[in-house]
Each structure stands twice: as C-alpha cells, then as structure tokens.
Amino acid sequence: MAQAEGEVKTPKEKRRQASDGNLSESKRRSTSRTPVENGGDPAEPTGTDVSMESSPAGSVSRITEDAPRDHPIWQVRIRHDQHNRQVFAKFPSGDDGKFAKFGVSIAKSVGKEDAERILRLCGAQLLDGRPRKDVERLRTLLANHCAGKDQALPAAIAAWKEGAAPLGPALELTRPPEEKLERRLSFREPNESKEPKEPKTPGPKTPGLEKGQKEKEKAKEPKEAADAKAKAEVTDVDVDLNLVEDAPPDHVAHQKVRHRQTTGAVGFRYKLEDGEVAFQTTIRAAGSLEAALRVARACYLKFELGMSKADVELYRNELYARLGGKAAIRPKDPNAPPRERRERKERKERKAGQPKKRHGEGLLRELQSQGKLQGALRVFGRDPKKKNATVNGVYLPVAGGFEGSAAFERMSQGSDPKRFLFYAKDKARWRISEALGDNRNFAFLKVKDGGRGPPSEAPPEARWSFFDGKESGWKEDAAVQCRAVELKEKKARPEAKPRQEEASAVQEEISSDSDSSSSSSGKEGDDNEESGGETASEAAPAPSAAPGVAAKLLGRGSQARPRACAKMLARAGLRCPCHFSYRSECPGGPGARGAS
C-alpha cells in the first residue's frame, strides 16, 4: 500500500498489515519483480525475491519490498548497535554450527527502517544458500539506491543476478522456525485462559529473610538510577573563575589543553629538555569543566616559565584550594561504605604534604666512612606546603666546583628532581637550580665575600629568597637555613669512667682487708690448738666488712641511689635489707626496716 506523504510506519505495523493480507500493492508490482536466482522466471520466481522501484532523479529512493512473511528470516532476531549506528543479525556460517555477524549501516541506508529491510532481504539470501560475497554486493546496491546514488536499481539487480553464483544448500536454524514463531506469538499475545494468581497473604517476617529481601531489592535497582547517581557526584559546582588566571585568548595553551570525556579529566603534554611530561586536572577537584580547563592552561604557562613538574603540581593544588577544594564538591558521607581505593588516595595525599625523610642517619654515616661527606651542606626550613620546597635536603660537594667556587648537588633517590647549589658571579649570589649555571633558580642567597666561603658561613642577616608566585613575587624566608653537616659521635656516658675507677678502688680495699683478716684468723687458730680449747671453726667469729669499704658503700649508696640487696641473704637474716650489712652492724639499729 502506498504511504501518505510524511507517514512512516514501524516494522511491527507493516508485519501486522502483511499478516492481515493487505499486500495488494505488492501483488500489483509482482509483474515488475526481478528474480534474484539465476535462470529464474519472473512470473514464477524461485527462492527469495528482491523487488525495487526506481525513483525520479533528485529524490531519495526507498525500498518498498520486504522478505516474504513465510520465510525463516522473520525468525532471526535483529539487533541494534547504537555505538556503530547499524542493525545486525547472526546467521549460520556453515555445517560447523557457528554463527557469523551480518550488519547494515543505518547512515548509508538513510534510515533505520530501510536498514532493517535490507538486512532481511540479504539475510534471506544467506539462508537460501547464496554465497556471502554476493550478498555483500547486494547490500551495497540496495544501500546506494537508498542514498540516491544509483537510480537505475532494476538494471543493477539484473547485472548482479548475472554475476552472482548459483544458490547452494539452504542453511537451517538451530531451532525450528515453527517453535520460534510460537514463542514469539505467545510472548506478544498473553494467554488469557490462565487464571490470575491469588495474592499471597503476608506471613510473619523473619529478620534474616527480611534482610535478604532488602538486598535483593537493592540489587534490582535500575542501572539508569545508578548512572544518574554517579553523574550527580561530578555535577558542576558554582565557582568563581576569576580566582584563577587564564592564558591569553591567542595562546597555544587553548589548543594543547584537551578534555577527555572517558576519564573526566583535562590534560596536555609538554615537551621538556629531558623528555615529554603528561599533566592533567580533574573536574571533580576543580568544581567544573571550565574551571578545570582554566587551571590546566595556567599550569601550562608555568611549564613555559621553566618550573618543574613537582612545582607545577604544588601550584595546581593551590589553585584547587582557591576554587574550594574537593570538600566543597563531594562532601564525605559518614555512612558511606569504606573504599580501599579512596583511603589509599587520601593516605598518599597526606604523605605528599609531609616532608620526606630522604637521608637517614645510617646513610650519612656510611657516606662519612667513605669520605664523601666532607664539606657537605644541609638546607632545611622550607615549609613543604609552600612552593619550591624541594630545595630541602643534603648537598654533597661537586668535584671541581663551578667557575672557581664550590658547588654542591643534592642527594636524590629514585625519581626525585635534581637540585644544584652553586655561586653565580654575575649576580653575586648563591643559587639553587636544576643544573649548574642555570639562570632559572628556585632560591638564592646574596653574599658579599665573592663566593670564597660556602653558604653555610654566610652572616646571620643574610636570608634565602624564594619565588612565591606572580602575586607575591620573590620573598625572603627567614626559616630556611644552610648548615654544614655534622654527625655527633657516639660517646660513652660521663658516669662510666668514675664508676669504673670507684669499682677498682673498692675491689683493692676488699682484697687487702680480706688478706689481713685471713692472717689474723690463722694466728688465733694456732693459739687455740696449743691451749687445747674449741676447734678453729667454732671459735672463729663471723667476718665483718672493712670499715673503709662500708663507709664508702654507705656514703655512695645514700647519696646517689638505693642499692638492691640479694634476697637470699636478706630473707635468711644474715644481712639487713636496708644497708646490706650484717644485722648486728646495721646503722639503723634493731628497729630498722627488716631487722628483728
């Protein structure tokens, strides 16, 4: 049936119209059909028929015919690829049971409806056994006819028919067409004979089942809602763009800085002397796309001024802080589940704001043992949150110096940027730069000695100056100092030597007193043997501590700190626990602690 002007029917409406038998228009054009198969008769076509009409010149042609309703092609599912703008279906590729994809471009067919018709016509040829190469040629002819490139379509079809290979064995679908048709009809027309199910009466709720039901409902949340929630998290925030200086309108930064929609970031690449550097800003941190673009262009200008990537990153963080920071864009939800990635990122940011412990005491001592620490300097005091904080560190002397003065290189590990400390004669100042003799410096110190002495010997009134940005310019930082590296040697405690002398003196007195007591006890033993009295062991009195030794022990113990006593001698009652002397000689007397 001819369509009215401006009226477009959907494929479902056309199929329903065909099923009702309203194909009079197609029957009237059956005499002008061109059969596809070789050797066919126009009056009695064999296989699938492909019929078209030529349109007047200058108008876009449309395909008015479709595959027969009883053909198995109608059981094949047509899918739509929105990304590639095409319709496609999968057809059996042979006896191996595998399927091959066959698609038709919507753009080349000038419409989705014509693309579906071309796909069905070509798919019918594939199922009838036509070779794939010939079917692809037919697809090109039909698409060109839709685009108006080839108005004489019947002649083109006739030429294609003569050059096409004959039909081969028909391809069978894996599932019988009748079964598929029944399934499609049952899906479209619900069975009214089934009785409606009675609603279930709610029973007692179980805590475990209720929790599981909530989890299922949560899992069934539509994907569109989740995507909308994710997009809401990166919604632009009202920020004052005047807080960030932008590059001039004709600057190359406007061409180099690009927005990547896949990652949601804005970035560029800048070529340095030692290689190419990748740099980016994020919409989430800046607050909006325009703010992220402006921050990226401002960072591009810093690279042109000769700043390193580490310093530009610090400058980027300062711009983020001016615009409100991340807290103003996405406040942290206390009830949100923990995320390891977010925690790792926060820990990394916290560490970035802290000074790195670059040089341990062990490494410095090792360098000192090798003789490499002689004349080394330490620069410290620059706040890590400020610009050019990378000057902090230990600087080792450079062999040969620079232009007749001493020069130093900072100890670096891994990917740390290089820093050199040298004297510039033209400006009469010490500079810290990326290379020796570089005019682009991070800090400088003016001196009047002509660089004869190291910067550690500069007078106290000399101050280091740093570049704090365009608005602030160069400013002196009184907290930054330069000192010679001096490692403290491990010395023994001052009390060790007097105690050793005291112990040796006490030991000598104890040995001398023990010798005298042993000689006197020997004489008493001889007298007892002559008199025939008690044995020497019974008559000998208990040995007493030497008076001099006791006085020293008591004096030292009472003045310095209390001494510990042996538990066995104190508990056995031989010595007192307060002075560790014999109980009879305890200065505290019988009433002292522990005496009885």
C-alpha positions in Angstrom: 0.0 0.0 0.0 1.3 3.4 -0.9 2.3 5.5 2.1 1.0 9.0 2.6 3.4 11.9 2.5 5.2 12.2 5.9 3.8 9.0 7.2 6.3 6.4 8.5 5.1 3.0 9.7 7.1 0.8 12.1 8.2 -2.7 11.1 5.6 -4.2 13.5 2.8 -2.3 11.8 4.0 -3.5 8.4 4.2 -7.1 9.6 0.7 -7.0 11.1 -0.6 -5.4 7.8 1.0 -8.2 5.9 -0.5 -10.9 8.1 -4.0 -9.5 7.5 -3.5 -10.0 3.8 -3.1 -6.3 2.9 -0.4 -6.9 0.3 -2.4 -5.8 -2.8 0.3 -3.2 -3.6 3.0 -5.8 -3.6 0.9 -8.1 -5.8 0.3 -5.4 -8.3 4.1 -4.9 -8.6 4.7 -8.6 -8.8 4.9 -8.4 -12.6 7.8 -5.9 -12.4 9.9 -8.0 -10.0 13.3 -9.1 -10.9 14.1 -12.6 -9.6 17.5 -13.0 -7.9 18.2 -16.5 -8.7 20.0 -17.4 -11.9 17.7 -18.9 -14.6 14.6 -17.9 -12.8 11.3 -16.9 -14.4 9.9 -13.5 -13.5 6.4 -15.0 -13.5 7.3 -17.9 -11.3 10.2 -16.8 -9.0 12.2 -19.4 -7.2 13.8 -18.6 -3.9 13.6 -15.1 -2.3 12.5 -12.3 -4.5 14.2 -8.8 -4.3 12.0 -6.2 -5.9 12.6 -2.4 -6.0 11.3 0.6 -7.9 13.3 3.3 -9.4 12.6 6.9 -8.1 12.7 10.1 -10.1 16.1 11.8 -10.3 17.0 14.0 -7.4 14.8 12.2 -4.9 15.9 9.7 -2.2 14.8 6.2 -3.1 13.1 3.9 -0.7 12.9 0.1 -0.7 9.2 -0.8 -0.9 9.6 -4.6 -0.8 10.4 -6.9 2.1 11.2 -10.5 2.6 8.2 -13.0 2.3 6.3 -13.5 5.5 6.7 -17.2 5.4 10.5 -17.0 5.1 12.6 -18.1 8.1 14.4 -14.8 8.1 11.5 -13.4 10.2 12.5 -15.7 13.0 16.0 -14.2 13.2 16.4 -11.6 15.8 17.5 -8.2 14.5 19.7 -6.2 16.9 20.7 -2.5 17.0 24.2 -1.3 17.6 23.9 2.3 18.8 27.6 2.9 19.0 28.3 1.9 15.4 24.9 3.0 14.1 24.0 -0.2 12.4 21.5 -3.1 12.6 22.8 -6.6 12.5 21.9 -10.3 12.9 23.7 -13.6 13.3 23.3 -16.3 10.6 24.7 -19.8 10.4 28.0 -19.8 8.6 28.0 -23.4 7.5 27.7 -27.0 8.8 30.0 -26.4 11.8 27.2 -24.8 13.8 28.9 -21.4 14.2 27.2 -18.1 13.5 28.6 -15.1 11.7 27.5 -11.5 12.1 26.0 -9.6 9.2 25.2 -5.9 9.6 23.8 -3.0 7.6 24.7 0.7 8.3 21.8 3.0 9.2 23.7 6.0 7.9 24.3 4.5 4.5 20.7 3.3 4.3 19.3 6.7 5.2 17.0 5.3 7.9 16.6 2.6 10.4 13.5 1.1 8.6 15.3 0.7 5.3 18.3 -0.8 7.0 16.1 -3.4 8.6 14.5 -4.3 5.2 18.0 -4.5 3.6 19.1 -6.8 6.4 16.1 -9.1 5.9 16.5 -9.2 2.2 20.2 -10.0 2.4 19.6 -12.4 5.3 17.0 -14.3 3.3 19.6 -14.8 0.5 22.1 -16.1 3.1 19.6 -18.6 4.4 18.7 -19.7 0.9 22.3 -20.6 0.3 23.7 -17.6 -1.6 27.4 -17.0 -1.0 28.3 -14.3 1.4 30.4 -12.2 -1.1 27.4 -12.0 -3.5 25.1 -11.0 -0.6 27.5 -8.2 0.4 27.4 -6.9 -3.2 23.6 -6.9 -3.0 23.8 -5.0 0.3 25.9 -2.3 -1.3 23.5 -1.9 -4.3 20.5 -1.5 -2.0 22.3 1.0 0.2 23.3 3.1 -2.8 19.7 3.0 -4.0 18.5 4.4 -0.7 21.1 7.1 -0.7 20.1 8.2 -4.2 23.5 7.2 -5.8 22.0 4.6 -8.1 18.5 5.4 -9.5 18.5 2.5 -12.1 18.2 -0.2 -9.5 16.5 -2.8 -11.7 19.4 -2.8 -14.2 21.9 -3.1 -11.3 19.9 -6.0 -9.9 19.9 -7.7 -13.2 23.7 -7.2 -13.6 24.1 -8.6 -10.1 21.9 -11.6 -10.9 24.1 -12.5 -13.9 27.3 -12.3 -12.0 26.1 -14.0 -8.8 26.9 -17.6 -8.1 24.0 -20.1 -8.0 22.2 -21.0 -4.8 23.8 -23.6 -2.6 22.2 -25.8 0.1 19.9 -23.8 2.3 21.0 -23.1 5.9 18.9 -24.3 8.8 18.5 -22.5 12.0 19.4 -24.3 15.2 15.8 -24.1 16.5 12.9 -25.0 14.2 11.2 -21.9 12.8 7.7 -23.2 14.0 8.9 -23.3 17.6 10.4 -19.8 17.4 7.2 -18.5 15.8 5.1 -20.0 18.6 7.4 -18.5 21.2 7.2 -15.1 19.6 3.4 -15.2 19.3 3.0 -16.4 22.8 5.2 -13.6 24.0 3.3 -10.9 22.1 -0.2 -12.3 22.9 -0.6 -13.2 26.5 -2.6 -16.3 27.3 -6.0 -15.2 28.6 -7.0 -18.8 29.6 -4.8 -18.8 32.6 -6.5 -17.8 35.8 -4.9 -14.9 37.6 -2.9 -15.9 40.6 -4.2 -15.2 44.0 -2.1 -12.7 46.0 -0.2 -14.4 48.8 -1.1 -13.5 52.3 1.9 -12.0 54.1 3.2 -14.2 56.9 5.3 -13.4 59.9 8.5 -11.5 59.0 11.8 -13.2 59.8 14.8 -10.8 60.4 17.1 -12.9 58.2 14.6 -13.2 55.3 13.7 -9.5 55.6 17.4 -8.6 55.3 17.8 -10.9 52.3 14.8 -9.4 50.6 16.2 -5.9 51.1 19.5 -7.0 49.5 17.6 -8.4 46.5 15.6 -5.2 46.1 18.8 -3.2 46.3 20.4 -5.4 43.6 17.4 -4.8 41.3 17.9 -1.1 41.3 17.8 0.1 37.7 21.1 0.9 36.1 19.8 4.2 34.9 19.4 5.3 38.6 23.0 4.2 39.4 24.3 6.1 36.4 22.3 9.2 37.3 23.7 9.0 40.9 27.3 8.7 39.5 26.8 11.7 37.3 25.3 13.7 40.2 28.6 13.2 42.1 30.5 15.1 39.4 27.9 17.8 38.9 29.5 21.2 38.3 29.7 23.5 41.4 29.4 27.3 41.2 33.0 28.5 41.4 34.5 31.9 40.9 36.6 31.6 37.7 38.2 35.0 38.4 40.2 33.4 41.2 42.4 31.6 38.5 44.3 33.5 35.9 43.7 32.2 32.4 46.0 32.2 29.4 45.6 34.9 26.7 43.0 34.1 24.1 45.6 33.6 21.3 47.9 31.5 23.4 48.8 28.0 22.3 47.6 26.6 25.6 44.0 26.8 24.4 44.9 24.3 21.6 47.1 22.0 23.7 44.7 21.5 26.6 42.0 19.0 25.8 39.1 17.4 27.7 38.9 13.6 27.8 35.3 12.6 28.3 36.2 8.9 29.0 38.2 9.8 32.1 36.6 13.1 33.1 39.9 14.8 33.1 41.6 17.7 31.3 45.2 17.3 30.3 48.0 18.1 28.0 51.6 17.0 27.2 54.6 19.4 27.4 58.0 18.8 25.9 61.0 19.4 28.2 64.7 19.0 27.6 64.8 15.6 29.2 61.6 14.3 27.7 57.8 14.7 27.4 55.7 15.3 30.5 52.0 14.4 30.9 49.9 16.7 33.1 46.2 16.7 33.9 43.5 18.4 36.1 40.2 16.8 37.1 36.7 18.3 37.0 35.9 16.8 40.4 38.8 18.7 42.1 38.3 22.0 40.2 34.5 22.1 40.5 33.5 22.5 36.9 34.8 21.8 33.4 35.6 25.4 32.7 37.5 25.7 35.9 39.5 22.5 35.2 40.4 23.9 31.7 41.5 27.2 33.2 43.6 25.5 35.8 45.3 23.3 33.2 46.1 26.4 31.0 47.5 28.2 34.0 49.8 25.2 34.7 50.8 25.2 31.0 52.1 28.7 31.4 54.1 27.6 34.4 55.8 25.0 32.4 56.8 27.6 29.9 58.4 29.6 32.7 60.7 26.7 33.4 59.1 25.3 36.5 59.5 21.5 37.2 56.5 19.1 37.3 56.7 18.8 41.0 56.4 22.6 41.5 53.6 22.8 38.9 51.7 20.1 40.8 52.0 22.2 44.0 50.8 25.2 42.1 47.8 23.2 40.8 46.9 22.2 44.4 47.0 25.9 45.4 44.5 26.7 42.6 42.3 23.8 43.7 42.3 25.3 47.2 41.3 28.7 45.8 38.4 27.3 44.0 37.1 25.5 47.1 38.9 22.2 47.0 37.5 18.7 46.9 35.5 19.1 50.1 33.2 21.6 48.5 32.4 19.3 45.6 31.9 16.0 47.1 31.4 16.0 50.9 32.4 12.8 52.6 29.4 10.8 53.7 30.0 9.3 57.2 27.6 6.4 56.4 29.2 5.6 53.1 30.9 2.2 53.0 34.7 2.2 53.2 36.6 2.1 49.9 40.1 0.9 49.8 41.0 3.0 46.7 39.8 6.2 48.3 41.6 5.5 51.5 44.9 4.8 49.7 44.5 8.0 47.8 43.9 10.0 50.9 46.9 8.5 52.6 49.0 9.3 49.5 47.8 13.0 49.7 48.6 13.2 53.4 52.1 11.9 52.8 52.6 14.3 49.9 52.1 17.2 52.4 54.7 15.9 54.8 58.5 16.3 54.4 60.2 13.2 53.2 62.8 11.6 55.3 65.3 11.3 52.5 68.5 10.8 54.3 68.7 8.5 57.3 71.4 8.6 59.9 72.8 5.3 58.7 73.2 6.5 55.1 75.0 9.7 56.3 77.4 7.7 58.5 78.1 5.3 55.6 79.0 8.3 53.4 81.1 9.7 56.2 83.0 6.5 56.4 83.7 6.7 52.7 84.9 10.2 52.9 82.1 11.6 50.8 80.5 13.7 53.5 83.5 16.1 53.9 82.2 19.6 53.2 78.6 18.6 52.8 75.8 21.1 53.5 72.2 20.7 54.7 69.5 23.1 53.6 66.3 23.0 55.7 63.4 25.1 57.0 61.3 25.5 53.8 57.7 24.7 54.5 56.6 21.6 52.4 53.3 23.3 51.7 54.9 26.2 50.0 56.4 26.5 46.5 59.9 25.2 45.8 60.1 23.1 48.9 62.2 20.6 47.0 65.3 22.6 47.9 65.4 20.9 51.4 68.0 18.2 51.7 71.7 17.3 52.0 74.0 18.7 49.3 77.3 16.9 48.5 80.3 18.7 47.1 80.8 18.5 43.3 84.3 17.6 42.2 86.0 20.6 40.6 83.3 23.1 41.7 81.8 25.7 39.3 83.7 28.7 37.9 86.3 28.8 40.7 83.8 28.4 43.6 82.4 25.4 45.4 79.3 23.7 44.0 77.0 21.1 45.6 74.5 18.6 44.4 71.5 17.4 46.5 71.3 13.7 47.4 68.3 12.3 45.5 66.7 8.9 45.5 64.5 7.4 42.7 62.6 9.9 40.7 63.4 12.9 43.0 64.3 16.0 41.0 67.9 17.2 40.8 69.0 20.3 42.6 72.4 22.1 42.4 73.8 24.7 44.7 76.4 27.0 43.1 77.7 30.6 43.2 76.7 32.9 40.3 79.4 35.6 39.8 77.3 37.8 37.6 74.7 38.3 40.4 77.0 37.8 43.4 74.6 35.2 44.9 74.3 31.5 45.7 71.6 29.8 43.6 69.7 26.6 43.8 68.7 25.4 40.3 68.1 22.2 38.3 71.6 22.4 36.7 74.9 24.2 37.2 74.8 27.7 35.7 71.1 27.7 35.1 69.6 31.2 35.3 66.2 29.8 36.3 66.6 29.3 40.0 64.3 28.2 42.8 66.1 30.2 45.6 69.1 32.5 46.0 71.2 33.9 48.8 73.1 37.2 48.3 76.6 37.3 49.9 79.5 39.8 49.8 82.5 37.5 50.0 82.5 36.7 46.3 81.8 33.1 46.9 85.1 32.4 48.7 83.2 30.7 51.5 80.3 28.2 51.5 76.8 29.5 52.0 76.8 27.9 55.5 79.3 30.6 56.6 77.1 33.5 55.4 76.3 36.1 58.1 73.1 35.7 60.1 71.4 38.8 58.5 71.7 37.0 55.0 68.3 35.5 54.1 67.3 33.0 51.4 64.7 34.3 48.9 62.1 32.2 47.2 59.6 32.7 44.4 56.1 32.6 45.9 54.0 33.2 42.7 53.1 36.1 40.5 51.2 37.9 43.1 53.8 37.7 45.9 56.9 37.5 43.8 60.3 36.9 45.4 60.2 36.9 49.2 62.7 36.2 51.9 62.1 33.1 54.1 63.8 33.5 57.5 63.1 29.9 58.4 65.4 28.5 55.7 69.0 27.9 56.8 72.1 26.3 55.4 74.4 24.5 57.8 77.4 22.2 57.5 76.6 18.5 58.0 78.0 17.4 61.4 77.3 13.9 62.8 77.5 13.5 66.5 79.9 10.8 67.5 78.6 8.2 69.9 80.4 8.9 73.2 80.4 6.9 76.5 78.3 8.3 79.3 80.3 10.6 81.7 79.5 8.5 84.7 81.1 5.4 83.2 84.7 6.3 83.9 84.2 7.5 87.6 82.2 4.3 88.3 84.9 2.1 86.9 87.6 3.9 89.0 85.4 3.6 92.1 84.8 -0.1 91.5 88.6 -0.8 91.1 89.3 1.1 94.3 86.7 -0.7 96.2 88.0 -4.0 94.9 91.5 -3.2 96.0 90.4 -2.4 99.5 88.3 -5.5 99.8 91.2 -7.7 98.7 93.6 -6.0 101.2 91.1 -6.3 104.1 90.4 -10.0 103.3 94.2 -10.7 103.4 94.6 -9.1 106.8 91.6 -10.9 108.2 92.8 -14.2 106.9 96.3 -13.7 108.6 94.8 -12.8 112.0 92.4 -15.7 111.9 95.4 -18.0 111.3 97.2 -16.8 114.4 94.1 -17.3 116.5 93.9 -20.9 115.2 97.4 -21.6 116.4 96.7 -20.4 119.9 93.6 -22.5 120.2 95.5 -25.6 119.2 98.1 -25.0 121.9 95.5 -24.5 124.6 93.5 -27.5 123.5 90.3 -25.5 123.5 87.5 -25.4 120.9 88.1 -26.0 117.2 89.1 -23.2 115.0 85.8 -23.3 113.1 83.7 -22.9 116.2 85.8 -20.2 117.9 86.3 -18.0 114.8 83.9 -15.1 114.8 81.8 -14.1 111.8 83.8 -11.9 109.4 82.9 -8.3 109.3 83.1 -5.8 106.5 86.0 -3.5 106.4 85.2 -0.1 107.9 86.6 1.9 105.0 84.7 -0.2 102.5 81.5 0.0 104.4 81.8 3.8 104.7 82.3 4.2 101.0 79.4 1.9 100.2 77.1 3.5 102.6 78.1 7.0 101.6 77.7 6.4 97.9 74.5 4.5 98.2 72.8 7.1 100.4 73.8 10.0 98.2 73.4 8.5 94.7 70.6 5.9 94.7 69.5 3.0 96.9 71.2 -0.3 96.2 69.4 -3.6 95.7 70.1 -6.5 98.1 70.3 -10.2 97.5 67.0 -11.7 98.5 68.6 -14.9 99.9 70.9 -13.1 102.4 68.3 -10.6 103.5 65.5 -13.2 103.9 67.8 -15.6 105.7 68.5 -12.9 108.3 72.3 -12.7 107.7 72.2 -9.1 106.3 69.7 -6.2 106.6 67.7 -5.3 103.6 68.2 -1.5 104.1 72.0 -1.3 104.1 73.0 -4.8 103.1 75.3 -5.1 106.1 75.3 -7.7 108.9 72.3 -7.3 111.1 74.4 -6.6 114.2 76.2 -3.8 112.4 73.1 -2.2 110.7 73.3 1.7 111.2 69.5 1.7 111.6 69.7 -0.4 114.7 67.4 -3.2 115.7 64.3 -1.2 114.8 65.3 -0.6 111.2 63.2 -1.9 108.3 63.6 -5.7 108.1 65.6 -6.0 111.3 64.1 -8.0 114.2 
